Amino acid sequence: MQNSKTYKLYKSGKLWVVGAVAVAGVAVSANTTQVSADTVSNTDAQAVKTTDATQNDKQVQLTASSTDTATNKATTDDATKSATVSSTAEKSTVPTTAGNSVTQDQASDAVDKAQDTVKDDAKTASNAGVDVTTGKTTDVTINDDNASSKTNEVLSDLNKQNQAVKDDTAKQQANDQAYQTATTEQTDATKQGQADLDQATSDLDKQVDTSEKAGITVNVEVAQSSPEYKDLSGLEGQDLLDAMAYNINLYKQAIADGVASEKADTETLAKLTAEYQQKQADLAKANADRDEAVEKGQSDLNNATSDLDKQVEASKNAGLDVSVEVSKVSPKYKDLSGLEGQDLLDAMAYNLDLYNKAVASGVASEKADAETLAKLKAEYQKQVADYEAQKAAVDKANADKKAAYEKALEDYMNGTNHTTSMTAQTQTDASSGQYQTFMNATVDQKTGEFTLEHDMNDGVHIIGHGVLKGKVNWKIVSNGDGTETVTISSIELYSYTYTNAYQNQAVNQNINFHVYDNDGDELFSVYHDGNTTFSKTINKTAQINKTFKISPNETSPLAQVLVVDDNWIWNTHGQVSTQIKNTNVAPKAPTYEKDPVKPTAPKATVHHVQVVAPEKGQEPAVPVASVKKITVADMPNADKPQPQKVEVHYYNIKKTPKIEKTEMPKAVETASILPHTNANESHGGVLLSAMAGLASLGLAFGISKKNKKQN
């Protein structure tokens, strides 16, 4: 007996895989109502394979099936086989016959079980996404005579329907699995590829940023790689897996090329940046050396110039005629144009040596000028000191004369020096003889207070004296040129006192005394007999308001201030007047001594030395770099598989009441559903029959048990 290898499609997790079983032979007993059809021949089964993705350089490489391996190797050297999928379904487990001489109940039970199997598989198909439609139920009436034939017809149809459901289910599951696998592999490849490309782009961006901060001009171009992907429109199952694997290989190669291109640009840009930065560092050192030397040289020159300027200022303050000239020194420096690196450093060192020597020479020159100027100043200062000593003596003598003259002149110009006199003039009939009387007046030069005295004569004696007291108010203002303006503003009357000396012996004792202002208004009067002493308070003021301008040594006109009447035997009338004299005397100008001869100030010229500093090194030419960012066109997406469509319909078995009759039992017929073995059946029929007989004895129980377990 020859063994043949067959495959059974079963589900492991989410994958459909194939298991091989060895079959010695299959036989069906005449009493068997269900036959297992879950095995298929080797030629009808296609293996479902799963492969692990291999990893190289941290990239997952996925390849198509073996049929496309040669093509894919042209795209990438790191190729592995992709997953494969089969849409071959299990054979229907619905029997096509119910056996001979079955009863109506057996027939109905066989159809019910078959329809339950179809319904279960239809539900499984629907859950798997198959579009399952249910047609109209067909009524089938059976009786004892046609139970077997009708049942066989129904079972045969249900078997075909069940097989169609299984086929569509397997195809739907295979298409869904292929879509899921292709989509997952595409997503994984895209995620990893984009991560690799993003990392390379990030490294390139960082280098671009570093280079731009270093001053390099970087032109960034974006280039897209567009592999010639296969169109996935309408592809399902293994065709979809193969096309997706092909596209993934193209995508990975484009990613690898893009990463390599960006890495190369990053390395080239980093090298260019390092070279440019080294040139800048050399320039910075050269210029730093130059700045340090120039700063020190300028400081040395500034210090020397400051010392010289101080000496110049001191000499000028001492009276010397000092002029300052600027001497500019320009050493023959090397041209630094276009020099970089060590050439720039060497040329800068040469120039700085020339500069330092010129600075040292300039400092020495300014120090020499300062020393010469200091010596010249000292000599001149001695001459000036001798001159100033002589002149000081002359100046002091002349200053004293001048001060005395100016003081006298100021006193003269602003002086209010004066003398004041006051007179009393009388007109009387008794200016001589027995009744002679008198009247006189005196004035205080400082206060202006006056005293007017007169006597009382009774013809025998001077019986008493009268005294009128008051004050003349005046103001004297200097005109600033020696002249004075005098204003007699008013006169005040304080009191009148009469002092008795002798008894009045005159017959007429009607004495009266009167005082009038210039306008004739009476200011004071008193009546008495002359025999008693008395005192009267007046406290009256009379306005005068007379102004005079008087030159030095000039006296103002006599100005009347009061009119006095002393009436008795003989009436005595008088006027009281005052006048002021300007006593200012102009001083005589002094004769000054001659000044000594002033020494002539010497002339000197000094030089400020300026040294032209060497030029700084020039900035190196700014490099211009171009880099390219790579983007890879996305792979086309797989189309979601369309649902398979299948229609099922069911039967309603109607039994016919049983008619009692006696029949002879029929011979057991050999089942017509023996498995297909691909053997030459025309020559091996007898042997096959014998094998079937033997198998029915040894395997019937196992097959029946297996069917029960699967159901």
C-alpha positions in Angstrom: 0.0 0.0 0.0 1.4 3.4 -1.0 1.2 6.4 1.3 0.2 9.8 -0.2 0.8 13.2 1.6 -2.2 15.5 1.9 -2.6 18.9 3.7 -5.2 20.2 6.1 -5.8 24.0 6.3 -6.3 25.1 9.9 -6.0 28.3 11.9 -3.2 29.1 14.3 -3.8 32.5 15.9 -4.4 34.8 13.0 -2.5 32.8 10.4 -3.7 29.9 8.3 -1.1 27.1 8.2 -0.9 23.7 6.7 -0.3 20.4 8.4 0.6 17.2 6.5 -1.0 13.8 7.4 -0.3 10.3 6.0 -3.3 8.4 4.8 -3.3 4.7 4.2 -6.7 4.6 2.7 -10.2 5.6 3.2 -13.4 3.4 3.2 -17.0 4.1 4.0 -19.2 1.6 5.7 -22.7 1.1 4.3 -24.1 2.1 7.7 -22.1 5.4 7.8 -24.3 8.5 7.5 -21.5 11.2 7.4 -18.2 11.1 5.6 -15.3 13.3 6.6 -14.1 15.4 3.7 -11.5 17.5 5.5 -8.5 16.2 3.6 -7.4 17.3 0.2 -4.9 15.9 -2.2 -1.3 17.3 -2.5 -2.1 18.8 -5.9 -5.1 20.7 -4.7 -3.5 22.2 -1.6 -1.2 25.2 -1.5 1.0 25.8 1.5 0.6 28.8 3.7 4.0 29.9 4.8 5.2 32.4 7.4 8.7 33.7 7.6 10.6 35.8 10.1 11.9 39.1 8.9 15.7 39.2 9.0 17.5 42.3 10.2 20.5 44.0 8.7 22.0 47.4 9.7 19.0 47.9 12.0 16.7 47.8 9.0 14.1 45.1 8.6 14.3 43.6 5.1 11.1 42.1 3.7 11.0 40.3 0.3 8.5 38.8 -2.0 7.8 35.1 -2.5 10.2 32.8 -4.3 8.6 33.4 -7.6 9.9 37.1 -7.5 13.3 36.4 -5.8 15.3 36.8 -9.0 13.6 40.1 -9.8 14.0 41.4 -6.2 17.6 40.6 -6.1 18.1 43.1 -8.8 16.7 45.7 -6.4 18.4 44.7 -3.1 21.1 42.2 -2.1 19.5 41.7 1.3 16.3 39.8 0.3 14.2 37.3 2.2 11.1 35.6 1.1 7.8 37.2 2.0 4.9 35.5 3.7 2.7 33.4 1.4 -1.0 32.7 1.6 -3.4 30.2 0.1 -7.1 30.6 -0.5 -7.7 26.8 -0.8 -10.5 25.8 1.6 -11.3 22.7 3.5 -13.6 20.2 1.7 -17.2 20.4 2.7 -18.1 18.1 5.6 -21.6 17.8 4.3 -22.2 14.3 3.0 -23.6 14.0 -0.5 -25.6 10.8 0.3 -27.6 9.6 3.2 -27.1 5.9 2.3 -29.6 3.4 0.9 -32.9 2.4 2.6 -32.9 5.3 5.0 -36.1 6.0 6.8 -37.9 9.4 6.5 -36.8 10.2 10.0 -33.2 9.4 9.1 -33.5 11.4 5.9 -34.9 14.4 7.8 -32.3 14.1 10.5 -29.5 13.9 7.8 -30.8 17.0 6.0 -31.2 18.9 9.3 -27.6 18.0 10.3 -26.3 19.0 6.9 -28.3 22.3 7.0 -26.9 23.0 10.5 -23.4 22.5 9.2 -24.2 24.9 6.3 -25.7 27.5 8.6 -22.7 27.3 11.0 -20.3 27.7 8.1 -22.4 30.5 6.7 -22.3 32.3 10.0 -18.5 31.7 10.1 -18.3 33.1 6.6 -20.4 36.1 7.5 -18.2 36.8 10.6 -15.2 36.5 8.3 -16.6 39.3 6.1 -18.3 37.3 3.4 -21.5 38.8 2.0 -23.9 35.8 2.7 -27.4 36.0 1.4 -30.1 33.5 2.2 -32.5 32.4 -0.6 -36.1 31.1 -0.4 -36.6 27.9 1.5 -37.6 24.9 -0.7 -40.2 22.5 0.4 -39.3 18.8 -0.3 -41.8 16.0 0.4 -40.4 12.6 1.0 -41.9 9.2 1.5 -40.5 5.8 2.2 -39.9 5.2 -1.5 -38.0 8.4 -2.3 -36.5 9.2 1.0 -33.0 8.1 -0.1 -33.1 9.7 -3.6 -34.6 13.0 -2.4 -32.3 13.2 0.5 -29.3 12.5 -1.7 -30.4 15.3 -4.0 -30.8 17.7 -1.1 -27.5 16.7 0.5 -25.7 17.0 -2.8 -26.9 20.5 -3.2 -26.2 21.4 0.4 -22.7 19.9 -0.1 -22.1 22.2 -3.1 -23.5 25.2 -1.1 -21.3 24.4 1.9 -18.2 24.0 -0.3 -19.0 27.4 -1.9 -19.3 28.9 1.5 -16.0 27.4 2.7 -14.3 28.5 -0.6 -15.4 32.1 -0.2 -14.6 32.0 3.5 -11.1 30.7 2.8 -10.6 33.3 0.1 -12.0 36.1 2.2 -9.7 35.1 5.1 -6.8 34.7 2.8 -7.4 38.2 1.2 -7.9 39.8 4.6 -4.7 38.2 5.9 -2.8 39.2 2.8 -4.1 42.8 3.2 -3.3 42.8 6.9 0.2 41.4 6.3 1.0 43.7 3.4 -0.3 46.7 5.4 1.7 45.8 8.5 4.8 45.2 6.5 4.3 48.5 4.6 3.8 50.3 7.9 6.8 48.7 9.6 9.0 49.4 6.7 7.8 53.0 6.3 8.2 53.6 10.1 11.7 52.2 10.2 12.7 53.8 6.9 11.4 57.2 7.9 13.1 56.9 11.3 16.4 56.2 9.6 15.9 59.0 7.1 14.7 61.4 9.9 17.8 60.6 11.9 20.1 61.3 9.0 18.1 64.5 8.2 18.3 65.5 11.9 22.1 65.0 11.9 22.3 67.0 8.7 20.0 69.8 10.1 22.2 70.0 13.2 25.3 70.3 11.1 23.6 72.9 8.9 22.7 74.9 12.0 26.3 74.6 13.3 27.7 75.6 10.0 25.4 78.6 9.6 26.2 79.7 13.1 29.8 79.5 12.1 29.0 81.9 9.3 28.9 79.5 6.4 26.2 80.0 3.8 24.3 76.7 3.3 21.9 76.2 0.5 19.5 73.4 1.4 17.7 71.6 -1.5 14.9 69.1 -1.0 14.9 66.2 -3.5 12.3 63.5 -3.6 13.2 59.9 -4.6 10.3 58.3 -6.4 10.8 54.6 -6.9 8.8 52.9 -9.6 6.4 51.1 -7.3 4.1 48.5 -8.6 0.4 49.5 -8.7 -1.5 47.7 -5.9 -4.9 48.5 -7.3 -7.2 45.5 -7.1 -4.5 43.1 -6.0 -5.4 40.5 -3.4 -3.8 37.5 -1.7 -0.4 36.4 -2.8 -0.3 38.9 -5.7 -0.7 41.7 -3.1 2.0 40.2 -0.9 4.4 39.8 -3.8 3.8 43.3 -5.1 4.0 44.9 -1.6 7.3 43.0 -1.0 8.7 44.4 -4.3 7.6 47.9 -3.3 9.1 47.6 0.2 12.5 46.6 -1.3 12.4 49.6 -3.7 11.5 51.8 -0.7 14.2 50.5 1.5 16.8 50.9 -1.2 15.6 54.5 -1.7 15.8 55.1 2.0 19.3 53.6 2.2 20.4 55.8 -0.8 18.9 58.9 0.9 20.5 58.2 4.2 23.9 57.6 2.5 23.5 60.9 0.6 22.6 62.9 3.7 25.4 61.3 5.7 27.9 62.2 3.0 26.6 65.8 2.9 26.8 66.0 6.7 30.4 64.8 6.7 31.4 67.1 3.8 29.7 70.1 5.5 31.4 69.2 8.9 34.8 69.1 7.2 34.2 72.4 5.4 33.0 74.0 8.7 36.1 72.8 10.6 38.4 74.2 7.9 36.5 77.5 8.0 36.6 77.7 11.7 40.3 77.0 11.7 40.8 79.9 9.4 38.8 82.0 11.6 40.8 80.8 14.6 44.0 81.7 12.9 42.5 85.1 12.0 41.4 85.6 15.6 44.9 84.8 16.9 46.6 87.1 14.4 44.2 90.0 15.2 44.4 89.3 19.0 48.2 89.5 18.8 47.8 92.7 16.8 45.3 94.2 19.2 47.4 93.3 22.2 50.5 94.9 20.6 48.6 98.0 19.5 46.9 98.4 22.8 50.3 98.3 24.6 52.0 100.5 22.0 49.2 103.0 22.2 49.3 102.9 25.9 53.1 103.6 25.9 52.7 106.4 23.4 49.7 107.9 25.4 51.7 107.8 28.6 54.7 109.5 26.9 52.3 112.0 25.2 50.5 112.6 28.5 53.8 113.4 30.3 54.8 115.7 27.4 51.4 117.4 27.5 51.8 118.0 31.2 55.1 119.6 30.6 53.7 121.6 27.7 50.9 122.8 29.9 53.3 123.7 32.8 55.6 125.5 30.4 52.7 127.5 28.8 51.5 128.3 32.3 55.0 129.5 33.0 54.7 131.8 30.0 56.7 129.9 27.4 55.6 130.0 23.8 55.2 126.2 23.1 53.8 124.8 19.8 52.9 121.2 19.4 53.4 119.4 16.1 52.3 115.8 15.2 54.7 113.4 13.7 53.1 110.4 12.0 55.2 107.3 11.5 54.1 104.7 9.0 56.3 101.6 8.9 56.5 99.5 5.7 54.1 96.8 6.8 53.5 93.6 4.7 50.2 93.5 2.9 47.9 90.9 4.6 45.4 90.7 1.8 44.4 87.1 1.1 46.7 85.7 3.7 45.4 82.8 5.8 46.7 80.3 8.4 50.5 80.4 9.2 51.2 82.8 6.4 48.9 85.3 8.1 50.5 84.7 11.5 54.0 85.1 10.2 53.2 88.3 8.3 51.4 89.7 11.3 54.4 88.9 13.6 56.7 90.8 11.1 54.4 93.8 11.1 54.1 93.9 14.9 57.9 93.9 15.2 58.0 97.0 13.0 55.2 98.6 15.0 56.8 98.0 18.4 60.1 99.5 17.2 58.4 102.6 15.9 56.5 102.9 19.2 59.7 102.7 21.2 61.3 105.3 19.1 58.3 107.6 19.4 58.2 107.2 23.2 62.0 108.1 23.4 61.4 111.2 21.2 58.6 112.5 23.3 60.5 111.9 26.5 63.5 113.9 25.1 61.2 116.8 24.1 59.7 116.8 27.6 63.1 116.9 29.3 64.3 119.7 27.0 61.1 121.7 27.6 61.5 121.2 31.4 65.0 122.6 31.4 64.0 125.6 29.2 61.0 126.3 31.6 63.3 126.2 34.7 65.6 128.8 33.1 62.8 131.0 32.1 61.1 130.7 35.5 64.2 132.0 37.2 64.2 135.0 35.0 60.5 135.6 35.7 61.1 135.2 39.4 63.7 137.9 39.4 61.4 140.1 37.3 58.4 139.5 39.5 60.4 140.3 42.7 61.3 143.7 41.2 57.9 144.2 39.9 56.3 143.2 43.2 58.1 146.0 45.0 57.0 148.5 42.3 53.5 147.2 42.2 53.2 147.4 46.0 54.3 151.0 46.1 52.0 151.9 43.1 49.2 149.9 44.6 49.4 151.8 47.9 49.3 155.1 46.0 46.5 153.9 43.9 44.5 152.6 46.8 44.9 155.8 48.7 43.9 157.8 45.6 41.0 155.6 44.9 39.8 155.8 48.5 40.1 159.6 48.4 38.4 159.7 45.0 35.6 157.4 46.2 35.1 159.5 49.3 35.1 162.6 47.1 32.7 161.2 44.5 30.3 159.7 46.9 30.9 162.0 49.8 28.2 163.9 51.6 30.6 166.1 53.6 29.0 169.4 54.6 28.6 172.1 57.2 25.3 173.5 58.2 24.6 177.0 59.7 21.5 178.6 61.0 20.9 182.4 61.4 18.2 184.6 63.0 17.8 187.9 61.4 15.8 190.7 63.1 14.2 193.9 62.2 13.7 195.9 65.3 13.3 199.6 66.5 15.4 198.9 69.5 18.5 197.6 67.9 20.3 200.2 70.0 19.7 202.3 73.0 17.8 201.7 76.3 15.5 198.9 74.9 18.1 197.1 72.8 17.3 193.4 72.2 19.0 190.4 70.5 18.0 187.1 68.8 20.4 184.3 67.6 20.2 180.7 66.5 22.5 177.6 66.6 22.1 174.1 64.9 23.6 170.7 65.6 25.5 169.5 62.4 24.6 165.9 62.8 21.1 165.9 64.1 19.7 169.2 62.7 18.3 170.1 66.1 18.4 173.9 66.7 18.1 176.4 69.5 16.7 180.0 69.0 17.4 182.4 71.9 16.1 185.9 72.5 16.1 188.3 75.5 13.5 190.5 77.3 14.5 194.1 78.0 12.2 196.3 80.2 14.3 199.3 79.6 16.2 198.7 82.9 17.3 195.2 82.8 17.3 192.1 80.7 14.5 190.5 82.7 14.6 187.1 81.1 15.5 184.9 78.2 13.2 182.8 75.8 14.4 179.6 74.2 12.7 178.0 71.2 13.8 174.4 70.5 13.2 172.3 67.4 14.8 170.4 64.5 15.4 171.1 60.9 15.0 167.9 58.8 17.2 167.7 55.7 18.7 165.0 53.4 22.0 165.1 51.6 22.6 162.7 48.7 25.9 162.3 46.7 25.5 162.5 43.0 28.5 160.3 42.4 30.6 163.1 41.0 31.4 165.1 44.1 28.2 167.2 43.9 25.5 166.9 46.5 21.7 167.3 46.3 20.4 168.9 49.5 16.7 168.7 50.4 15.3 170.7 53.4 12.1 168.9 53.9 10.5 170.2 57.2 11.0 171.8 60.6 9.8 170.5 63.9 9.0 172.6 67.0 9.7 170.9 70.3 9.1 173.5 73.1 9.4 177.1 74.2 10.9 177.9 77.6 11.0 181.4 79.3 13.4 181.9 82.2 12.8 185.0 84.4 15.8 186.9 85.8 14.4 190.3 87.1 11.0 191.7 88.0 9.4 193.5 85.0 9.6 197.2 85.9 7.9 198.4 82.7 4.4 199.9 82.8 3.4 197.8 79.8 3.8 194.1 80.7 1.8 192.7 77.8 4.4 190.4 76.4 3.5 187.9 73.5 5.7 185.6 71.5 4.6 184.1 68.0 6.1 181.6 65.6 4.9 181.3 62.0 5.8 179.0 59.0 6.9 180.4 55.6 3.3 180.6 54.5 2.3 182.8 57.6 0.4 180.1 59.4 0.9 180.4 63.2 2.6 177.4 64.7 2.9 178.7 68.3 2.1 181.7 70.5 2.4 182.5 74.2 1.3 185.6 76.3 3.0 186.4 79.6 4.2 189.4 81.8 7.8 188.2 82.0 7.8 187.9 85.7 7.6 184.1 85.9 9.5 181.2 84.4 7.5 178.7 82.4 7.9 176.0 79.6 5.5 175.1 76.8 5.5 171.9 74.7 4.7 172.6 71.0 5.2 169.3 69.0 4.3 170.8 65.6 5.9 170.3 62.1 6.0 172.6 59.2 6.8 171.5 55.7 9.5 173.3 53.7 10.5 171.1 50.8 13.4 173.1 49.3 16.1 171.3 47.2 19.5 172.5 46.2 22.4 171.0 44.2 25.7 172.2 45.4 29.2 171.6 44.0 32.3 171.0 46.1 33.2 174.0 48.3 29.8 175.6 47.3 27.2 176.9 49.9 23.5 176.6 49.3 21.4 179.8 49.3 20.1 180.9 52.7 16.7 179.3 53.1 14.1 180.7 55.5 12.5 178.1 57.7 10.6 180.2 60.4 9.2 183.7 61.1 9.4 184.8 64.7 7.6 187.9 66.3 8.6 189.0 69.8 6.0 191.7 70.7 6.2 194.0 73.7 7.3 197.6 74.2 9.2 197.4 71.1 8.2 194.7 68.6 11.1 192.5 67.3 10.4 190.7 64.1 12.9 188.1 62.7 13.4 185.2 60.3 15.2 182.0 61.0 17.1 180.7 58.0 19.6 177.9 57.3 22.2 177.1 54.7 24.5 174.1 53.9 28.0 174.1 52.4 29.5 171.1 50.3 32.9 170.5 51.9 34.0 167.7 49.5 37.6 168.1 48.2 38.8 166.3 45.0 42.0 164.3 45.6 45.2 164.8 43.5 46.2 161.9 41.2 49.4 160.1 42.4 52.7 159.8 40.4 53.4 156.0 39.9 56.9 154.3 39.7 57.9 152.6 36.4 57.7 148.8 36.0 60.9 146.7 35.5 61.6 145.2 32.0 59.8 141.8 31.6 61.9 138.9 30.3 61.1 137.7 26.8 59.4 134.2 26.8 61.3 131.6 24.9 59.7 129.6 22.0 59.8 125.9 21.8 58.4 123.2 19.5 57.6 119.6 20.7 56.3 116.6 18.7 53.5 114.2 19.4 54.5 110.9 17.8 51.8 108.8 16.2 52.6 105.4 14.9 50.2 104.0 12.2 49.0 100.6 13.5 49.2 97.5 11.2 46.0 96.5 9.5 44.0 93.6 10.8 43.8 90.3 9.0 40.9 90.0 6.6 38.1 87.7 7.1 38.4 84.5 5.2 36.0 84.1 2.3 32.7 82.7 3.5 32.2 79.2 2.0 28.9 78.5 0.2 27.8 74.9 0.6 24.9 73.0 -0.9 23.3 70.0 0.8 20.4 67.9 -0.2 17.6 66.6 2.0 16.1 63.4 0.6 12.4 62.5 0.8 11.2 59.2 -0.4 7.8 59.0 -2.0 5.3 56.9 0.0 4.5 53.4 -1.2 1.0 53.0 -2.6 -1.5 51.5 -0.1 -3.1 48.2 -0.6 -6.8 48.2 -1.4 -9.0 46.8 1.2 -10.3 43.5 -0.2 -13.8 43.4 -1.4 -16.1 41.0 0.5 -16.8 37.7 -1.2 -20.4 37.0 -2.1 -22.2 33.7 -1.6 -25.9 32.7 -1.6 -27.3 29.8 0.4 -30.8 28.4 0.5 -32.4 25.7 2.7 -34.9 23.0 2.5 -38.0 22.1 4.5 -38.4 18.3 4.6 -42.0 17.2 4.8 -42.4 13.6 5.7 -45.2 11.3 4.4 -47.1 9.1 6.8 -45.6 5.6 6.8 -47.5 2.8 4.9 -47.0 -0.6 6.4 -45.6 -3.2 3.9 -43.1 -5.9 3.8 -39.9 -5.5 1.8 -36.8 -7.5 1.3 -33.6 -5.8 2.6 -31.4 -4.5 -0.1 -27.8 -5.4 -0.4 -25.4 -2.9 1.0 -24.0 -0.7 -1.7 -20.4 0.5 -1.7 -20.2 4.2 -1.1 -19.6 6.2 -4.2 -17.6 8.9 -2.5 -14.3 7.2 -2.1 -11.5 9.7 -1.9 -9.6 10.7 -5.0 -6.1 9.2 -5.0 -4.7 10.2 -8.4 -4.0 6.5 -9.0 -4.8 4.6 -12.3 -8.3 3.5 -11.2 -9.0 1.4 -14.3 -6.2 -1.0 -13.4 -6.5 -1.0 -9.7 -10.2 -1.2 -9.2 -10.2 -4.7 -7.7 -7.4 -3.9 -5.4 -9.1 -0.7 -4.3 -12.3 -2.6 -3.5 -10.4 -5.1 -1.4 -8.6 -2.3 0.4 -11.9 -0.6 1.0 -13.3 -3.8 2.5 -10.4 -4.1 4.8 -10.5 -0.4 5.7 -14.1 -0.7 6.6 -13.3 -3.2 9.2 -10.4 -1.4 10.8 -11.0 2.3 10.2 -14.7 2.8 10.2 -14.8 3.3 13.9 -12.0 5.8 13.9 -13.5 7.8 11.0 -16.9 7.9 12.7 -15.3 9.0 16.0 -13.3 11.7 14.2 -16.5 13.0 12.5 -18.3 13.1 15.7 -15.4 15.1 17.3 -15.4 17.6 14.5 -19.1 18.0 14.5 
